[in-house]
Structures are given as structure tokens and as C-alpha cells.
Amino acid sequence: MTKKNPEEQIATSSAVINPYALAEVVSGRRIKWKEVRDAPRLLESILQTPYEELFDPKHEGPLYVGFRLDERMKLVPARSPLLDVEVAVAANDLEIPLDSIAMIERLADLGPRYKVEEICSIPVLRAEVVGNQIHLILWLPSQDRLQRLARVFSKSVLAKIAPDPATVGKSSDWTPPDASWGDAGRFFNETSEFFDPIQGAVANCYFIAALSAVAWAMPFRIRHLTRATGQAQESFINLIQFFKPDSGGQLDKEIEVTDTVPLNAGGGFLYARSSEAGEIWPAVYEKAYAKLKTGTTSDHPDILATAWGDCVWATAQLTGGRREYHNSADNSGDALWDVVRANSLSHRTFNPMTAWTYSSGDAAPKKVVYADANVVGSHCYTILGWDYRDGRKYIILRNPWGNTEATVQNLAGTSWLWDVSWWRPIDLTVVDGTFAVEASAFKQYWAGLGVVK
């Protein structure tokens, strides 16, 4: 088994927005997703993107706004072209300037529309034989795709979700448009749980997955340290501690933040939230992390500055532990499963572990299609433990969206994991982001896993 030391690790930064939180930002209202019969179709309608194109940045969809794949197939920050699009005024959908597409009679007519001299350079998304016909599925020309998306993602929406490399993190007192800072509840309902952190409408999946991993494997690390700042009973401030990675627990920064977090006009969360109503600790930790990333002393840091990062590094910042990276390309599925077992006791991880997918399905050795497996590209997941059924080896993971579970070589039923003092049942039939996949499928769809000791 190849074990890569931190200094040998090529930066594995992930960034993807939670589509469910994004849909709520676009629609301007809270959506009760558990009551929605067909969530994929609703996402398609609100985000104006086919569901099968949502989970891979090669499709340039809205979940990766503010990022692009570079020539090495790495996802990197980039100014979104949507920020520079002027939306064409139209009275109705028929007047959106796409009518020239319908006038195409020969393939050669595509050249001017796509602004290419050779039509052979136009990419084909899918080709199907239907009877005596060949049906070709093409992307709309770039300018038309941007027009369609710009009608949904206004400048105001983009300012809430899309980090602009030229300005992100530079405001000394930041507030998203049409939002305010407010106190939305209690720090804890009872205590921190692995299923509490839910990612919001910012591409910081790596940090939310790390929070979940620490809350699961080292629950006492998530603490409520608070002091009074006035005579009033509600005047308090929280102290969040961050550590130097690979330092054995050496303190890096102590960040003070109040309980106020960014809320939309209806009082709902824009960014990190808890799966338990009225609980705010994930949002407070996210806010503190934004202060750490930007270096600001303001109590209103730019949350968009937390977008894009390494889940193993973020885990080490929460614990001060030593990082290990295990890339799928260097290991068999069995070897990766053994790494999880080596950091588990009675099926449950006791060292916080996370995993990340390839930047795109095209970057995977076997050129996977993430939509086919309901797995998300350039995304981070929490590893909860392992299972073994009928001769098959499984790795148990959690999507920090609290939704969207892999459907490839997965395990149904209930897994039992020893949670410090009791056997905790993990019901894999409930759609809460927790699922188990065979180790061979993990190797194929995930780029690697990491552990912090």
C-alpha cells in the first residue's frame, strides 16, 4: 500500500455547491425537500440544468459557478462568465434569441452559430440511433447557454454564491445581497452529531465534511466555549479554536464570533446549517473558519472565502493531527478498505476520515459518469466506517448535503457501528446522505481518502 506524506500530496481541492440550498436561494423560499416527490426534476426546473449534468464541472453547470477545470483537469477558482452577461430583454420565452437554432437545415449551418470554422470541432454530448435516424445531442452555443443561465442566476444571486477571485474575502464588513446577520437559535440542541452539519449555498463541501468527520470520530473536539460580553443575559461571544496541521495539537488561532450568521429575507440559513432545527453550531464554525481564511477582525466575514479546499487539511485544522493521504490510483479497493478498518473500532472510525472524488468523471482512470452513479464530482464526503456482508466489503460514507446518496454497488438495510459506549444503528434506507458502497466502486469513483491522527 502506498502512503503519501502531506508534503508529497498534490493539493486536492474540492468545490461544489449543495444544489438543494442553491435551489432555495434561486427560488427565494425554503423548500421542504422530504415532501417533494421528484426532487431531481424540481432541481432541473429551478436550476435550468439537466439533472445528469449537475454533478460534473465539465458541463459548466451552476453547482461549480466560480470555478473551472484547467488544462490539467484540476478545478481552480475563476471569475464566472455569468458576472459579465447582460440579460437580453424578452417578454416571454419565445422571444429569447435562440430562434436561429430552429432554422438550421444542414450541419454546415451550425458553424456560424457556434462561431467555428470547422463543424467537426463541435462536441457531441450523445448520439442515438432511432429507427432510420441518428439523433445528435449538442450543447447550446456558449453565448446561448450563458443567456439561459443568466436569466436564473441574477447578479444578486451570484453575489451570494459565486466567489470572484478579484474581490472575495477582501471586504472588511461583508453581507450578502438581500440578506442580514441574525441569531437563528441555540449553539447546540443537545451536542454535536455527525449528521448535524449540512452544507449551504457555498462551495465548501470539504469543510462541512471535515466538521462531520470530527463530530463523529472525536465528538469532544466540537465544544461550546463562550463568555459574556455584557450584562444582558443574551450578550455572549463564542471562542472557536483552530490548530496547526501535523503539529500534534499546537494551537494556531483562537477566533471569536457571535451567534449571528447570514440569513435570507425569510430568516432561513443561506450557508451551513444543522439538520436539527434551531441549532446553529455548524454555521458558527463556518463563520469562524471564514474569519480564519480572510484574516478579518470583523464579525461579518465573507463566507464565500471558504469555497474550495482540501478536506484532510481542514480536518487537521480542527484537531491539529497528522495527515495521511491514500490515493485510489495507488491502491486497490481492498487496500483502501483496510485503511478504513485500521482507523476504526467495531466498524466505526475513531480517527476522523474524509474522502474526495475526482475533479471530473473524465479525470478518473476509467472515465466514470458521475450522474450514472449519483456520485458528485469534485466533492468531499465523510467516512463513518465499514461493513462486510455476503463476502462484499463496504465503506460507509456521508454526503454533507444530507442528501444525494450513491446508487452504485451500495448496501441496503442497517449497519451497526460502536459509538463510544453503545451500538448505533445506521439506517441506510433513509435518505439522509449516509450510504455504503463496495470498496471496488469506491476505488472507481473516488479519487482517494484521508485520515488525521
C-alpha positions as CSV (number, residue, x, y, z in Angstrom):
1,M,0.0,0.0,0.0
2,T,1.3,3.4,-0.9
3,K,1.0,6.0,1.8
4,K,1.6,9.6,0.8
5,N,3.0,12.0,3.4
6,P,1.5,15.5,3.5
7,E,4.5,17.1,1.8
8,E,4.2,14.6,-1.1
9,Q,0.5,15.3,-1.5
10,I,-0.6,17.2,-4.6
11,A,-3.2,19.7,-3.4
12,T,-6.6,18.0,-3.7
13,S,-9.0,20.9,-3.5
14,S,-12.7,20.3,-4.0
15,A,-15.6,22.8,-4.6
16,V,-19.2,22.2,-5.3
17,I,-22.4,23.9,-4.0
18,N,-25.2,22.0,-2.4
19,P,-27.9,22.1,-5.1
20,Y,-30.8,21.9,-2.6
21,A,-29.5,25.0,-0.8
22,L,-28.8,26.7,-4.1
23,A,-32.4,26.0,-5.4
24,E,-33.7,27.7,-2.2
25,V,-31.6,30.8,-2.9
26,V,-32.8,30.9,-6.5
27,S,-36.4,30.4,-5.7
28,G,-36.3,32.7,-2.7
29,R,-38.0,30.3,-0.3
30,R,-37.4,27.3,1.9
31,I,-38.3,24.0,0.2
32,K,-39.4,21.0,2.3
33,W,-37.4,18.5,0.3
34,K,-38.6,15.5,2.2
35,E,-42.1,16.3,0.9
36,V,-41.0,16.7,-2.7
37,R,-41.9,13.6,-4.7
38,D,-39.4,14.1,-7.5
39,A,-36.5,16.2,-6.2
40,P,-34.3,15.7,-9.3
41,R,-36.9,17.1,-11.6
42,L,-37.6,20.1,-9.3
43,L,-33.8,20.8,-9.2
44,E,-33.8,20.7,-13.0
45,S,-36.6,23.2,-13.2
46,I,-35.2,25.7,-10.7
47,L,-31.6,25.4,-11.8
48,Q,-32.3,25.2,-15.5
49,T,-29.9,22.3,-15.9
50,P,-30.5,18.6,-16.7
51,Y,-30.0,16.6,-13.5
52,E,-27.4,14.4,-15.3
53,E,-25.3,17.4,-15.9
54,L,-25.3,18.8,-12.4
55,F,-22.6,16.7,-10.8
56,D,-19.6,17.2,-13.1
57,P,-17.9,20.5,-13.7
58,K,-17.2,19.6,-17.3
59,H,-20.8,20.5,-18.0
60,E,-20.1,24.1,-16.7
61,G,-23.2,23.9,-14.5
62,P,-24.4,26.1,-11.7
63,L,-23.0,24.0,-8.8
64,Y,-19.5,24.9,-9.9
65,V,-20.0,28.6,-10.5
66,G,-16.8,30.5,-9.7
67,F,-14.6,27.6,-10.7
68,R,-13.4,25.9,-13.9
69,L,-11.4,22.9,-15.0
70,D,-7.9,23.8,-16.1
71,E,-5.7,22.1,-18.8
72,R,-4.7,19.5,-16.2
73,M,-8.3,18.7,-15.3
74,K,-7.9,20.4,-11.9
75,L,-10.8,22.5,-10.6
76,V,-9.5,26.0,-9.9
77,P,-11.1,29.4,-8.9
78,A,-12.1,31.5,-11.8
79,R,-14.3,34.5,-12.4
80,S,-17.7,33.3,-13.5
81,P,-18.6,34.5,-17.1
82,L,-22.2,34.9,-15.8
83,L,-21.0,38.0,-13.9
84,D,-20.4,39.7,-17.3
85,V,-23.5,38.7,-19.1
86,E,-26.1,41.3,-19.9
87,V,-29.5,39.5,-20.0
88,A,-31.4,40.1,-23.2
89,V,-34.8,41.7,-22.5
90,A,-37.6,39.4,-23.6
91,A,-41.4,39.5,-22.9
92,N,-41.7,35.7,-23.0
93,D,-39.7,32.5,-23.6
94,L,-40.3,32.6,-27.3
95,E,-38.5,35.9,-27.6
96,I,-35.3,34.6,-26.1
97,P,-32.8,34.8,-29.0
98,L,-32.5,31.1,-29.8
99,D,-34.8,31.0,-32.8
100,S,-31.9,30.7,-35.3
101,I,-31.2,27.2,-34.0
102,A,-34.6,26.2,-35.3
103,M,-33.6,27.5,-38.8
104,I,-30.7,25.0,-39.2
105,E,-31.2,22.8,-42.2
106,R,-27.7,21.4,-42.7
107,L,-24.8,20.7,-40.4
108,A,-22.8,23.4,-42.1
109,D,-25.4,25.9,-40.7
110,L,-24.1,25.2,-37.2
111,G,-20.7,26.8,-38.0
112,P,-21.7,30.4,-37.8
113,R,-24.0,29.8,-34.8
114,Y,-21.2,28.1,-32.8
115,K,-18.6,30.6,-34.2
116,V,-16.3,27.8,-35.5
117,E,-14.8,27.4,-39.0
118,E,-15.0,23.6,-38.9
119,I,-18.1,21.9,-37.6
120,C,-16.1,18.8,-36.7
121,S,-14.9,20.7,-33.6
122,I,-18.4,20.9,-32.1
123,P,-18.6,18.4,-29.2
124,V,-21.4,15.8,-29.3
125,L,-22.8,15.0,-25.9
126,R,-24.7,12.0,-27.0
127,A,-25.6,10.1,-30.3
128,E,-28.5,7.8,-30.6
129,V,-29.9,5.7,-33.4
130,V,-33.7,6.0,-33.5
131,G,-35.2,3.9,-36.3
132,N,-33.5,5.1,-39.5
133,Q,-32.3,8.4,-37.9
134,I,-29.3,9.5,-36.0
135,H,-30.1,11.9,-33.2
136,L,-27.2,14.1,-32.0
137,I,-27.4,15.9,-28.7
138,L,-25.2,19.0,-28.7
139,W,-24.6,21.8,-26.2
140,L,-26.2,25.1,-27.0
141,P,-23.6,27.6,-28.2
142,S,-21.8,29.2,-25.3
143,Q,-23.5,32.6,-25.6
144,D,-26.9,31.0,-25.6
145,R,-26.1,28.8,-22.6
146,L,-25.0,31.8,-20.6
147,Q,-28.1,33.7,-21.6
148,R,-30.3,31.0,-20.3
149,L,-28.5,30.6,-17.0
150,A,-28.2,34.4,-16.5
151,R,-31.9,34.7,-16.6
152,V,-32.0,32.4,-13.5
153,F,-28.8,33.4,-11.8
154,S,-29.1,37.2,-11.4
155,K,-26.2,39.4,-10.3
156,S,-27.8,39.4,-6.8
157,V,-27.9,35.5,-6.7
158,L,-24.3,35.3,-8.0
159,A,-23.1,37.7,-5.3
160,K,-24.4,35.2,-2.7
161,I,-22.8,32.1,-4.2
162,A,-20.0,32.8,-6.7
163,P,-16.6,33.8,-5.3
164,D,-14.9,36.4,-7.5
165,P,-11.1,35.9,-7.3
166,A,-10.6,39.6,-7.6
167,T,-12.8,40.6,-4.6
168,V,-13.6,37.5,-2.4
169,G,-12.5,37.9,1.2
170,K,-11.5,41.5,0.8
171,S,-14.5,43.2,2.4
172,S,-14.0,44.3,6.0
173,D,-17.7,44.0,6.7
174,W,-19.5,41.6,4.3
175,T,-23.2,41.0,3.9
176,P,-24.8,39.1,1.0
177,P,-27.4,40.9,-1.0
178,D,-31.0,40.8,0.3
179,A,-29.7,39.1,3.5
180,S,-28.9,40.1,7.1
181,W,-26.9,38.8,10.0
182,G,-29.1,37.3,12.7
183,D,-29.2,34.8,15.6
184,A,-31.2,31.8,14.4
185,G,-31.2,29.6,17.5
186,R,-29.1,27.7,20.1
187,F,-25.5,26.6,19.6
188,F,-26.4,23.0,20.4
189,N,-29.7,21.3,20.8
190,E,-28.0,18.6,22.8
191,T,-24.5,18.1,21.5
192,S,-22.6,17.8,18.2
193,E,-23.6,14.8,16.0
194,F,-22.1,13.7,12.7
195,F,-25.4,14.2,10.9
196,D,-25.8,17.9,12.1
197,P,-23.6,19.7,9.6
198,I,-25.4,20.4,6.3
199,Q,-23.6,22.4,3.6
200,G,-25.3,25.5,2.2
201,A,-25.1,27.6,-1.0
202,V,-21.3,28.0,-1.0
203,A,-18.8,25.5,-2.4
204,N,-17.1,24.5,0.9
205,C,-18.1,20.8,0.9
206,Y,-14.6,20.0,2.2
207,F,-15.1,21.9,5.4
208,I,-18.5,20.6,6.2
209,A,-17.4,17.0,5.5
210,A,-14.5,17.7,7.9
211,L,-16.8,19.1,10.6
212,S,-18.9,15.9,10.3
213,A,-15.9,13.7,10.5
214,V,-14.6,15.3,13.7
215,A,-18.1,15.4,15.3
216,W,-18.3,11.6,14.6
217,A,-14.8,10.4,15.5
218,M,-13.8,13.0,18.1
219,P,-17.1,14.5,19.4
220,F,-15.5,16.3,22.3
221,R,-13.4,18.4,19.9
222,I,-16.5,20.3,18.9
223,R,-17.0,22.5,22.0
224,H,-19.1,25.4,23.0
225,L,-16.7,27.9,24.5
226,T,-18.4,31.2,25.3
227,R,-18.1,34.2,27.5
228,A,-20.3,37.1,28.5
229,T,-19.8,40.4,26.8
230,G,-22.4,42.5,28.6
231,Q,-24.8,42.5,31.5
232,A,-27.7,41.3,29.3
233,Q,-28.3,37.5,29.5
234,E,-28.2,37.2,25.7
235,S,-24.8,39.0,25.2
236,F,-22.2,36.4,24.6
237,I,-19.4,35.6,22.2
238,N,-18.0,32.2,21.2
239,L,-14.4,31.1,21.0
240,I,-13.5,28.7,18.2
241,Q,-10.1,27.1,18.2
242,F,-8.1,26.1,15.1
243,F,-4.9,24.2,15.1
244,K,-1.7,23.9,13.1
245,P,-2.0,20.7,10.9
246,D,0.5,18.0,11.6
247,S,1.5,19.7,14.9
248,G,0.3,17.2,17.4
249,G,-2.4,19.7,18.6
250,Q,-0.5,23.0,18.6
251,L,-2.9,25.9,18.7
252,D,-2.9,28.2,15.6
253,K,-5.6,30.8,16.1
254,E,-8.5,31.4,18.5
255,I,-11.3,33.1,16.7
256,E,-14.1,34.9,18.5
257,V,-17.5,35.2,16.8
258,T,-21.0,36.0,17.9
259,D,-24.0,33.7,17.2
260,T,-25.2,35.9,14.2
261,V,-25.0,34.2,10.8
262,P,-26.1,35.2,7.3
263,L,-29.9,34.7,6.9
264,N,-32.1,35.3,3.9
265,A,-35.1,37.6,3.9
266,G,-37.3,34.9,5.3
267,G,-34.9,34.2,8.2
268,G,-33.6,30.9,6.8
269,F,-30.0,29.9,6.5
270,L,-28.0,30.8,3.4
271,Y,-24.9,28.7,4.1
272,A,-24.1,26.0,6.7
273,R,-27.0,24.8,8.8
274,S,-27.8,21.9,11.1
275,S,-30.1,19.1,10.3
276,E,-31.7,19.8,13.7
277,A,-34.0,22.8,13.7
278,G,-32.9,25.7,15.9
279,E,-29.3,24.6,16.2
280,I,-26.5,26.8,14.8
281,W,-23.1,25.3,15.7
282,P,-22.2,24.3,12.1
283,A,-23.0,27.9,10.9
284,V,-21.0,29.4,13.7
285,Y,-18.0,27.2,12.9
286,E,-18.3,28.1,9.3
287,K,-18.3,31.8,10.2
288,A,-15.2,31.3,12.4
289,Y,-13.5,29.5,9.5
290,A,-14.2,32.4,7.2
291,K,-12.5,34.7,9.7
292,L,-9.5,32.4,9.8
293,K,-9.3,32.3,6.0
294,T,-9.7,36.0,5.4
295,G,-7.8,37.3,8.5
296,T,-10.5,39.9,9.2
297,T,-11.4,41.0,12.6
298,S,-15.0,41.8,11.6
299,D,-17.8,39.7,12.9
300,H,-19.2,39.7,9.4
301,P,-16.6,37.7,7.4
302,D,-17.0,36.8,3.7
303,I,-18.4,33.3,3.8
304,L,-17.6,32.8,0.1
305,A,-13.9,32.9,1.0
306,T,-14.4,29.3,2.4
307,A,-15.1,27.9,-1.0
308,W,-12.6,25.4,-2.5
309,G,-10.3,23.4,-0.3
310,D,-8.8,20.2,1.0
311,C,-11.0,18.2,3.4
312,V,-8.0,16.5,5.0
313,W,-6.2,19.8,5.7
314,A,-9.5,21.2,7.1
315,T,-9.8,18.2,9.4
316,A,-6.3,18.8,10.7
317,Q,-7.1,22.4,11.3
318,L,-9.9,21.3,13.6
319,T,-7.7,18.8,15.5
320,G,-4.0,19.6,15.0
321,G,-3.4,15.9,14.0
322,R,-1.1,14.4,11.4
323,R,-2.5,13.9,7.9
324,E,-2.3,10.8,5.7
325,Y,-3.5,10.7,2.1
326,H,-4.3,7.4,0.3
327,N,-5.0,7.9,-3.4
328,S,-7.2,5.4,-5.2
329,A,-4.8,5.2,-8.2
330,D,-2.1,3.9,-5.9
331,N,-4.2,1.3,-4.0
332,S,-6.6,-1.5,-4.6
333,G,-10.2,-1.3,-3.3
334,D,-9.3,-3.9,-0.7
335,A,-6.3,-1.8,0.4
336,L,-8.5,1.3,0.8
337,W,-11.0,-0.7,2.8
338,D,-8.1,-1.9,5.0
339,V,-7.1,1.8,5.7
340,V,-10.7,2.5,6.9
341,R,-10.6,-0.7,9.1
342,A,-7.2,0.3,10.5
343,N,-8.7,3.6,11.8
344,S,-11.9,2.0,13.1
345,L,-13.0,0.2,16.2
346,S,-16.1,-2.1,15.9
347,H,-16.8,-0.7,12.4
348,R,-16.7,3.0,13.4
349,T,-13.9,5.4,12.6
350,F,-12.1,6.7,15.7
351,N,-9.7,8.9,13.7
352,P,-11.6,11.4,11.5
353,M,-11.7,10.4,7.9
354,T,-12.8,12.0,4.7
355,A,-12.8,11.1,1.0
356,W,-12.9,13.1,-2.2
357,T,-13.9,12.4,-5.8
358,Y,-12.1,13.2,-9.0
359,S,-12.4,16.8,-10.3
360,S,-14.4,15.3,-13.2
361,G,-15.5,11.9,-14.3
362,D,-13.2,12.4,-17.3
363,A,-10.2,12.7,-14.8
364,A,-10.9,9.3,-13.4
365,P,-8.8,6.4,-14.8
366,K,-11.9,4.7,-16.1
367,K,-13.7,7.8,-17.3
368,V,-16.7,7.4,-15.0
369,V,-20.0,9.1,-15.4
370,Y,-20.9,10.5,-12.0
371,A,-24.5,11.1,-12.8
372,D,-25.0,7.4,-13.5
373,A,-23.9,6.5,-10.0
374,N,-25.4,9.6,-8.3
375,V,-21.9,10.5,-7.1
376,V,-20.7,14.1,-7.3
377,G,-17.5,15.2,-8.9
378,S,-15.0,17.5,-7.1
379,H,-16.9,16.7,-3.9
380,C,-15.9,15.7,-0.3
381,Y,-17.6,13.1,1.8
382,T,-17.2,12.0,5.4
383,I,-16.2,8.4,6.1
384,L,-18.1,6.9,9.0
385,G,-16.8,3.3,9.0
386,W,-17.0,0.0,7.2
387,D,-19.2,-3.1,6.8
388,Y,-18.8,-6.7,5.4
389,R,-21.8,-8.6,4.0
390,D,-22.0,-11.8,2.0
391,G,-18.3,-11.6,1.1
392,R,-18.5,-8.0,0.0
393,K,-16.5,-5.1,1.5
394,Y,-18.2,-1.8,2.1
395,I,-17.1,1.7,3.0
396,I,-19.8,3.8,4.8
397,L,-19.9,7.5,3.8
398,R,-21.9,10.6,4.3
399,N,-22.7,13.4,1.8
400,P,-22.5,16.7,3.6
401,W,-25.6,17.8,1.7
402,G,-27.7,15.4,3.9
403,N,-29.0,14.1,0.6
404,T,-27.9,12.5,-2.7
405,E,-26.6,9.1,-2.0
406,A,-24.6,6.9,-4.3
407,T,-26.6,4.2,-6.2
408,V,-23.7,2.0,-7.4
409,Q,-22.9,-1.3,-5.6
410,N,-24.5,0.1,-2.5
411,L,-25.6,-1.7,0.6
412,A,-29.3,-1.7,1.8
413,G,-30.5,-2.2,5.3
414,T,-28.9,-1.2,8.6
415,S,-25.3,-1.1,9.7
416,W,-24.4,-1.2,13.4
417,L,-21.4,0.9,14.5
418,W,-20.0,1.1,18.0
419,D,-20.4,4.7,19.1
420,V,-18.0,5.0,22.1
421,S,-20.4,3.4,24.5
422,W,-23.3,1.9,22.5
423,W,-24.1,0.2,19.2
424,R,-25.6,2.9,16.9
425,P,-27.8,1.7,14.1
426,I,-27.2,3.5,10.7
427,D,-30.3,3.0,8.6
428,L,-29.1,3.0,5.1
429,T,-32.6,3.0,3.7
430,V,-33.3,6.5,4.9
431,V,-32.3,9.3,2.5
432,D,-30.1,11.5,4.8
433,G,-26.8,11.5,2.8
434,T,-25.5,8.3,4.5
435,F,-24.8,5.3,2.4
436,A,-22.4,2.4,1.9
437,V,-20.6,1.4,-1.3
438,E,-18.4,-1.6,-2.2
439,A,-14.7,-0.9,-1.9
440,S,-14.3,-1.7,-5.6
441,A,-16.8,1.0,-6.5
442,F,-15.1,3.5,-4.1
443,K,-11.8,3.0,-5.9
444,Q,-13.5,3.6,-9.3
445,Y,-15.5,6.8,-8.4
446,W,-13.5,8.4,-5.5
447,A,-10.0,9.8,-6.0
448,G,-8.8,9.0,-2.5
449,L,-9.3,9.1,1.2
450,G,-7.6,10.8,4.1
451,V,-7.2,10.3,7.8
452,V,-6.0,12.7,10.6
453,K,-4.4,11.1,13.6
